[in-house]
Amino acid sequence: MPKKKLAYFTSKELTQTLKRTKVLTIIQTIIVLIMIVMAILLTGVKGISVFTFLPLFFIPMVVLGFIQIKSLKKEIQKRKIK
């Protein structure tokens, strides 16, 4: 399914998408932070392994979430939605 451009979203869809994206990004951030802590602990106990670098593969998802939040906020401000 192709993604719609933000210009084609209704005001209600924009606010709902912003709320959903914020929640999902916060959850992803918490999970990645837990993974980083676990990687540090496992590295200290067992040395370097695959789990040491695993959080690095999930960081771009969190960054993309924050970028999407920023673009949604910009579109909402452009339309002057509350």
Secondary structure by P-SEA (a helix, b strand, c coil): ccccccccccaaaaaaaaaaaaaaaaaaaaaaaaaaaaaaaaaaaccccccccccccaaaaaaaaaaaaaaaaaaaaaaccc
